Amino acid sequence: MSAIPQNTMAPVDLTTVGPGNGHPVVQPPVLGGSDYTDYYLLNDLLDDEQKALRRKVRDFMDQEVTPIINPYWERAEFPHELVPKLAQLGISGLQIKGYGCPGFSNVTAGVVILELARGDLSISTFTGVHAALAMMSIALLGSDEQRARFLPPMARLEKIGAFGLTEPAHGTDAVKLETTARKDGDAYVLNGHKRWIGNATFADYVIIWARGEDGHVGGYVVEKGTPGFEAEVITGKTALRCVQNAQISLTDVRVPAENRLADVHTFRDTEKVLLASRFCVAWEAIGAAIAGYETALAYAKQRKQFGIPLAAFQLIQYRLSRMLADITDMLCMQYRLSQLMDEGKFSMPRVALAKMHYTERARAILADARDMLGGNGIILDYHVARHLCDIEAIDTYEGTDTVQALIVGRDITGYSAFVPPTPGAGR
Ligand SMILES: Cc1cc2nc3c(=O)[nH]c(=O)nc-3n(C[C@H](O)[C@H](O)[C@H](O)COP(=O)(O)OP(=O)(O)OC[C@H]3O[C@@H](n4cnc5c(N)ncnc54)[C@H](O)[C@@H]3O)c2cc1C
């Protein structure tokens, strides 16, 4: 079974006589597929409800997002008009049970994220930051009262979340974060800086991770409009241009004591959230890779050189076959990892292996796809260029390729290679 390039929003035959000296040219978009790129029939493992949800998310991305997303990306604006429509999908909250959240299994959540990412990585990132990071922090580490207070409006997307861990001086070593939280009467006073925080310019609830007077890290829900909180958008990004990433300044920000996440005691608690969201990012990488493959396949079937379709050339077939092999490999791995997650047999190294492997493959597939579209590969209209740029951010956030390798490396060798010996130490 292969992905048949039938675009749901455009005529099936996209080859028209255009401005090509009378020769056929391929009109954009060529993102396609009424069918799924699912060579080993993993879709058969889904029940009818899961299949219907998958279809619903794909249709939403094809019909509502793909036609409008490029101008937003070019202007580096977030498409707020999509938020009510995303709310209607009923996916916000992903695996969280209760409080108006869908309570998906890990497989269901994964398939939803894959379809979001296949359509657009800014939209999947927005959802990931809101649901897999901000909502999940509250779900995993909040009290019953905090869950009841914050989660229902977030599930309805009436309130938007953000997750503020990274700082200007601490990315990979976020464990060393310097933002402080000082108890003052019935409030905590936060001071410090955060960087790269997605959704933060318009979010209603920003989870700020800060070091308390006991030296341990805590999570604080900073509500929109709190004095002393300033979020300035980071401009000039070449990836995920629709996502509003912010540099945040916290100057004597007073957070009511009841907004300190009740079950955060050390940085290790933060890692529980990072594990859950890193798992979602792994699914995102597969979605992006599928977008690249499907676009290249659809294009190769329509574009003619030397009088024959590119798809008939041996070297093109070889490249497409390699892409499909990589995607099939990733999907099989990720379905199994999702089952392990559902069974509670998860670990950070298992998730890190997935994130590392898929992001590396997705970058290669998207670069190859872009090349196969020739000059059109760098034009936004054909969509692969946007995915190619955006995958660079997926590679970096939630831990870089190197960092995932170090997590796996520590697990399989027993040696931590994160911090090299100080020069001269041990002499
Ligand atoms: C688009 C985007 C969105 C983001 N969204 C958020 C968000 O919503 N919330 C949030 O809190 N953060 C967010 N981040 C931050 C992201 O998690 C960090 O960028 C990431 O953890 C890497 O940190 P850094 O950029 O400071 O790079 P650094 O940590 O400075 O790393 C630079 C390079 O050094 C390498 N390196 C670092 N340590 C080691 C080591 N021990 N051994 C070998 N190599 C090493 C890295 O692999 C990398 O190649 C986002 C980032 C981006 C780009």
The ligand as an SDF file (V2000), in Angstrom:
LIG
                    3D

 53 58  0  0  0  0  0  0  0  0999 V2000
   11.8980   27.0000   18.5830 C   0  0  0  0  0  0  0  0  0  0  0  0
   12.2170   26.6590   19.9900 C   0  0  0  0  0  0  0  0  0  0  0  0
   11.1900   26.5080   20.9120 C   0  0  0  0  0  0  0  0  0  0  0  0
   11.4690   26.2860   22.2640 C   0  0  0  0  0  0  0  0  0  0  0  0
   10.4420   26.2480   23.1680 N   0  0  0  0  0  0  0  0  0  0  0  0
   10.7390   26.1800   24.4900 C   0  0  0  0  0  0  0  0  0  0  0  0
    9.7040   26.2980   25.4680 C   0  0  0  0  0  0  0  0  0  0  0  0
    8.5150   26.4610   25.1370 O   0  0  0  0  0  0  0  0  0  0  0  0
   10.0380   26.2510   26.7820 N   0  0  0  0  0  0  0  0  0  0  0  0
   11.3320   26.0710   27.1930 C   0  0  0  0  0  0  0  0  0  0  0  0
   11.5490   26.0430   28.4090 O   0  0  0  0  0  0  0  0  0  0  0  0
   12.3240   25.9510   26.2780 N   0  0  0  0  0  0  0  0  0  0  0  0
   12.0640   26.0050   24.9530 C   0  0  0  0  0  0  0  0  0  0  0  0
   13.0790   25.8990   24.0160 N   0  0  0  0  0  0  0  0  0  0  0  0
   14.4560   25.7550   24.4800 C   0  0  0  0  0  0  0  0  0  0  0  0
   15.1090   24.4250   24.0950 C   0  0  0  0  0  0  0  0  0  0  0  0
   14.6530   23.3990   24.9240 O   0  0  0  0  0  0  0  0  0  0  0  0
   16.6160   24.6540   24.1460 C   0  0  0  0  0  0  0  0  0  0  0  0
   16.9470   25.4830   23.0340 O   0  0  0  0  0  0  0  0  0  0  0  0
   17.3920   23.3650   24.0920 C   0  0  0  0  0  0  0  0  0  0  0  0
   17.2630   22.6560   25.2970 O   0  0  0  0  0  0  0  0  0  0  0  0
   18.8920   23.6220   23.8340 C   0  0  0  0  0  0  0  0  0  0  0  0
   19.3770   24.6260   24.6670 O   0  0  0  0  0  0  0  0  0  0  0  0
   20.2500   25.8320   24.0620 P   0  0  0  0  0  0  0  0  0  0  0  0
   19.5130   26.3850   22.9120 O   0  0  0  0  0  0  0  0  0  0  0  0
   20.5530   26.7540   25.1770 O   0  0  0  0  0  0  0  0  0  0  0  0
   21.5470   25.1510   23.5000 O   0  0  0  0  0  0  0  0  0  0  0  0
   22.8620   24.7440   24.3580 P   0  0  0  0  0  0  0  0  0  0  0  0
   22.4460   23.9920   25.5780 O   0  0  0  0  0  0  0  0  0  0  0  0
   23.7120   25.9360   24.5350 O   0  0  0  0  0  0  0  0  0  0  0  0
   23.5630   23.7280   23.3640 O   0  0  0  0  0  0  0  0  0  0  0  0
   24.3600   24.1670   22.2540 C   0  0  0  0  0  0  0  0  0  0  0  0
   25.0270   22.9530   21.6140 C   0  0  0  0  0  0  0  0  0  0  0  0
   25.8840   22.3190   22.5820 O   0  0  0  0  0  0  0  0  0  0  0  0
   25.5620   20.9490   22.6770 C   0  0  0  0  0  0  0  0  0  0  0  0
   25.7830   20.4730   24.0490 N   0  0  0  0  0  0  0  0  0  0  0  0
   25.2530   20.9920   25.1830 C   0  0  0  0  0  0  0  0  0  0  0  0
   25.6540   20.2740   26.2500 N   0  0  0  0  0  0  0  0  0  0  0  0
   26.4490   19.2920   25.7740 C   0  0  0  0  0  0  0  0  0  0  0  0
   27.1790   18.2160   26.3690 C   0  0  0  0  0  0  0  0  0  0  0  0
   27.1410   17.9690   27.6860 N   0  0  0  0  0  0  0  0  0  0  0  0
   27.8910   17.4030   25.5580 N   0  0  0  0  0  0  0  0  0  0  0  0
   27.9420   17.6020   24.2190 C   0  0  0  0  0  0  0  0  0  0  0  0
   27.2630   18.5860   23.6000 N   0  0  0  0  0  0  0  0  0  0  0  0
   26.5320   19.4140   24.3630 C   0  0  0  0  0  0  0  0  0  0  0  0
   24.0940   20.8460   22.2660 C   0  0  0  0  0  0  0  0  0  0  0  0
   23.7730   19.5380   21.8180 O   0  0  0  0  0  0  0  0  0  0  0  0
   24.0290   21.8870   21.1650 C   0  0  0  0  0  0  0  0  0  0  0  0
   24.4720   21.3040   19.9690 O   0  0  0  0  0  0  0  0  0  0  0  0
   12.8070   26.1150   22.6750 C   0  0  0  0  0  0  0  0  0  0  0  0
   13.8300   26.2070   21.7290 C   0  0  0  0  0  0  0  0  0  0  0  0
   13.5540   26.4810   20.4110 C   0  0  0  0  0  0  0  0  0  0  0  0
   14.6940   26.6310   19.4510 C   0  0  0  0  0  0  0  0  0  0  0  0
  1  2  1  0
  2  3  1  0
  2 52  2  0
  3  4  2  0
  4  5  1  0
  4 50  1  0
  5  6  2  0
  6  7  1  0
  6 13  1  0
  7  8  2  0
  7  9  1  0
  9 10  1  0
 10 11  2  0
 10 12  1  0
 12 13  2  0
 13 14  1  0
 14 15  1  0
 14 50  1  0
 15 16  1  0
 16 17  1  0
 16 18  1  0
 18 19  1  0
 18 20  1  0
 20 21  1  0
 20 22  1  0
 22 23  1  0
 23 24  1  0
 24 25  2  0
 24 26  1  0
 24 27  1  0
 27 28  1  0
 28 29  2  0
 28 30  1  0
 28 31  1  0
 31 32  1  0
 32 33  1  0
 33 34  1  0
 33 48  1  0
 34 35  1  0
 35 36  1  0
 35 46  1  0
 36 37  1  0
 36 45  1  0
 37 38  2  0
 38 39  1  0
 39 40  1  0
 39 45  2  0
 40 41  1  0
 40 42  2  0
 42 43  1  0
 43 44  2  0
 44 45  1  0
 46 47  1  0
 46 48  1  0
 48 49  1  0
 50 51  2  0
 51 52  1  0
 52 53  1  0
M  END
$$$$
